[in-house]
Amino acid sequence: MIINSYAKLNLYLEVLGKRPDNYHDLKTVFERISLSDKIFLKLRKDKEIMLSSSSAQIPNDSTNLAYRSAKLLQDTFKVNKGVEIRIDKRIPVGAGLGGGSGNAAYVLMGLNKLWKLGLTREKLALLAKKIGADVPFFIYDAKFALAQGVGEKVKPLPKLDSLRLWHILIVPRIHVPTPLIFRKWDKINPKPGLTTREYDVTLLISALEKKDFIALGASLFNSLEAVTIKLHPELKRIKERLAKAGLKSILMSGSGPAVFGIVSSRKEAVSLYNRLRGVDDFWQVFMVKTV
């Protein structure tokens, strides 16, 4: 079985505060994009779970989210079969694009078919929550979704099913540990509920529904962006380069370091991609769309 494991962008990411369990309550809008890994699943008659990948940056053992999702499914439903999982990585690792979370979700969905478990989407989403906050989004097979809680409470946005956005995506070759970014955010925002909010997720969703690109640019928001940019000024340079190229809607995804800009058409995306991809060897440049 061969599966496309897609990446995501956060068009909106508001950190509401730290919870007693040390996780953070969020409000975010996910977009599923065409940048993807390839996952190959092969049934084993024994109970072994074997994992390999094309990238030295991800573990091939039980700490890998895709392995954990297979093991969770196997243990929960007493499956007496195994699987060989091969991940061909194209999504940059640790970039704020949900590559590992997507791998976990698509392995869950693939094994549901391969092992003939017949689980509903809702049951798979409940399992996905145990693996990671971003994993349930991919289970819902939605182009766009609003997520709350730690990211696990997912509400697909079907009014946006006909919308397709084009993006230029730039990922600098730096590693940004998500826990570190949240720790830095906590220091800057000890009592986040007392700060006045300039942004509203309903304005962003409304702009998407109306295909209002001016309002969309003004509604993009990421609570973590300023924190990551302070640690990695390279991101500011990327944003400035995209702005210089004429983009008005620019944002960092997740905890970074991926930065994306929204463009008006495929033609504009191709033109900008060809201009930007050779600018800096330190940058990976992609042209992606909603999928």
C-alpha positions in Angstrom: 0.0 0.0 0.0 1.3 3.4 -1.0 0.0 6.6 0.8 0.7 10.3 0.3 1.3 11.8 3.7 0.6 15.5 3.4 2.0 18.5 5.4 0.0 21.3 7.0 0.2 25.1 7.4 -1.1 27.1 10.3 -2.9 30.1 8.9 -3.8 31.2 12.4 -2.2 30.1 15.7 -3.2 31.7 18.9 -1.7 30.4 22.2 -4.3 31.0 24.9 -2.2 29.9 27.9 -0.5 27.1 29.7 -2.5 24.2 31.2 -1.9 22.4 34.5 -0.6 19.4 32.4 2.1 21.8 30.9 0.5 21.6 27.5 -0.9 24.8 26.0 -4.5 25.6 24.9 -4.5 26.8 21.3 -6.8 28.1 18.7 -5.6 27.3 15.2 -6.7 27.0 11.5 -5.0 24.2 9.7 -4.6 24.0 5.9 -3.5 20.7 4.3 -1.0 21.3 1.5 0.4 19.4 -1.4 4.0 18.9 0.0 4.0 15.3 1.0 6.0 12.2 2.1 5.4 8.8 0.6 4.6 6.0 3.0 4.8 2.3 1.9 3.0 -0.3 4.1 3.6 -4.0 3.6 1.7 -6.6 5.6 3.7 -9.0 7.8 2.4 -12.4 9.0 4.2 -12.1 12.3 3.6 -9.3 14.8 6.8 -7.3 14.0 6.6 -3.6 13.2 9.6 -2.7 11.1 10.3 1.0 10.2 12.8 2.5 7.8 13.1 5.9 6.1 15.0 7.9 3.6 16.0 10.5 6.2 18.8 10.2 8.8 17.0 13.0 10.7 14.1 10.8 11.9 14.3 7.8 14.2 13.5 4.3 12.9 12.5 3.0 16.3 9.7 3.2 18.8 10.1 6.9 19.3 8.9 7.6 15.7 5.3 8.8 15.7 4.4 6.5 12.8 5.8 3.5 14.7 3.9 4.6 17.8 0.6 4.8 15.8 1.1 1.3 14.4 1.9 -0.1 17.9 -1.0 1.7 19.5 -3.4 0.2 16.9 -1.9 -3.3 17.2 -2.1 -3.3 21.1 -5.5 -1.7 21.3 -7.2 -4.1 19.0 -5.0 -7.2 19.7 -3.9 -7.4 16.0 -1.8 -10.5 15.4 -0.3 -9.2 12.2 2.7 -6.9 11.7 3.8 -4.3 9.1 6.8 -3.0 7.3 6.7 0.8 7.1 8.9 2.7 4.7 8.8 6.6 4.8 10.3 8.5 1.9 10.7 12.0 3.4 10.2 15.2 1.4 8.6 17.3 4.2 11.4 19.1 6.1 11.8 17.6 9.6 11.0 19.8 12.6 9.9 22.7 10.4 6.4 23.4 11.8 4.8 21.6 8.9 3.4 18.6 10.8 5.4 16.0 8.8 5.7 13.5 11.7 2.1 14.0 12.8 0.9 13.4 9.3 3.0 10.2 9.0 1.3 9.0 12.2 -2.2 9.8 11.0 -1.7 8.2 7.5 -0.2 5.1 9.1 -3.3 4.8 11.3 -5.6 5.2 8.3 -3.6 2.8 6.1 -3.3 0.1 8.7 -7.1 0.4 9.4 -7.5 -0.9 5.8 -4.5 -3.2 5.7 -5.4 -4.9 8.9 -9.1 -4.8 8.0 -10.1 -3.2 11.3 -13.1 -1.3 10.0 -12.7 1.6 12.4 -14.7 4.8 11.9 -13.0 8.2 11.4 -14.1 9.2 14.9 -12.4 6.1 16.5 -9.2 6.8 14.6 -9.3 10.4 15.7 -9.6 9.3 19.4 -6.5 7.2 18.9 -4.7 10.0 17.1 -5.1 12.3 20.1 -3.0 9.9 22.1 -0.1 10.3 19.7 0.1 14.0 19.2 -1.9 17.2 19.1 -1.6 17.8 15.4 -2.4 14.1 14.4 -6.2 14.3 14.5 -6.4 17.0 11.9 -5.1 14.7 9.2 -7.6 12.0 10.1 -10.5 14.2 9.2 -9.5 14.4 5.5 -10.3 18.2 5.5 -8.6 20.9 3.4 -9.1 23.4 6.2 -10.1 22.9 9.8 -10.4 24.9 13.1 -8.7 23.2 16.0 -8.8 24.0 19.7 -7.7 22.5 23.0 -4.1 21.4 22.5 -5.0 21.1 18.8 -6.9 17.8 19.1 -10.5 19.2 19.0 -10.9 19.5 15.2 -13.8 21.0 13.4 -13.5 20.7 9.6 -14.5 23.8 7.6 -16.6 22.4 4.7 -17.5 25.9 3.4 -13.8 26.1 2.3 -13.9 22.9 0.3 -13.8 24.7 -3.0 -11.0 27.1 -2.0 -7.4 26.4 -3.2 -4.6 28.6 -2.1 -1.1 28.8 -3.7 1.9 29.3 -1.6 5.6 29.9 -1.7 7.1 28.1 1.2 10.7 28.7 2.5 12.3 26.5 5.1 15.8 27.5 6.4 18.1 24.6 7.3 17.8 25.2 11.1 16.3 23.1 13.8 13.7 24.7 16.0 12.6 22.6 19.1 8.9 23.2 19.7 9.1 22.8 23.5 11.8 25.5 23.7 9.6 28.0 21.8 6.7 27.4 24.1 9.0 27.8 27.2 10.2 31.2 25.8 6.6 32.2 25.1 5.6 31.3 28.7 8.3 33.7 30.0 7.1 36.6 27.8 3.4 35.9 28.6 3.1 34.9 32.3 -0.6 35.9 32.4 -1.8 35.7 28.7 -5.5 36.2 29.6 -4.8 39.8 30.6 -3.4 40.9 27.3 -5.6 42.6 24.7 -6.2 40.5 21.6 -5.6 42.2 18.2 -6.5 39.1 16.1 -9.7 37.0 15.8 -9.9 33.6 14.1 -13.5 34.3 12.9 -12.1 37.2 10.8 -9.6 34.9 9.2 -12.2 32.2 8.4 -14.5 34.9 7.0 -11.7 36.2 4.8 -11.1 32.7 3.5 -14.8 32.1 2.8 -15.0 35.4 0.8 -11.7 34.8 -0.9 -10.8 38.3 0.3 -7.0 38.3 0.0 -6.6 41.8 1.5 -8.5 40.8 4.6 -6.7 37.5 4.7 -3.3 39.1 4.8 -4.4 41.3 7.7 -5.9 38.3 9.6 -3.0 35.9 9.5 -1.6 35.4 13.0 0.9 33.3 14.9 1.5 33.8 18.6 4.9 32.0 18.4 6.3 33.9 15.5 7.9 36.8 17.4 9.5 34.2 19.8 11.1 32.1 17.1 12.2 35.2 15.1 14.0 36.5 18.2 15.9 33.3 18.5 16.5 32.9 14.7 16.7 36.3 12.9 17.1 34.4 9.7 13.2 34.2 9.6 13.0 37.9 9.5 15.2 38.0 6.5 12.9 35.4 4.8 9.8 37.5 5.5 11.5 40.6 4.2 12.6 38.7 1.0 9.0 37.5 0.4 7.7 41.0 1.1 10.2 42.5 -1.4 8.9 40.0 -3.9 5.5 41.6 -3.6 3.7 39.2 -1.2 1.3 40.7 1.3 0.2 37.6 3.2 3.3 36.1 5.0 3.4 34.0 8.2 5.5 31.4 10.0 3.8 28.0 10.4 3.6 26.3 13.8 6.7 26.9 15.9 8.8 27.4 12.8 11.1 27.8 11.0 8.9 27.3 7.9 7.6 30.6 6.5 5.0 30.8 3.8 3.5 33.5 1.6 0.1 33.3 -0.1 0.0 34.1 -3.8 -2.9 34.9 -6.1 -2.5 32.2 -8.7 -0.4 29.2 -9.9 1.2 31.5 -12.5 2.4 33.9 -9.8 3.6 30.9 -7.7 5.7 29.5 -10.6 7.2 32.9 -11.3 8.2 33.5 -7.7 9.4 29.9 -7.1 11.8 30.3 -10.1 13.1 33.6 -8.7 13.6 32.5 -5.1 14.8 28.9 -5.3 18.4 29.9 -6.1 18.6 32.9 -3.8 20.2 31.2 -0.8 21.6 27.7 -0.4 20.6 27.7 3.2 16.9 27.9 2.2 14.7 25.1 0.9 12.0 26.6 -1.4 8.8 24.9 -2.3 5.7 25.8 -4.4 2.7 24.3 -2.8 -1.1 24.4 -2.9 -4.2 23.4 -0.8 -4.9 19.7 -1.3 
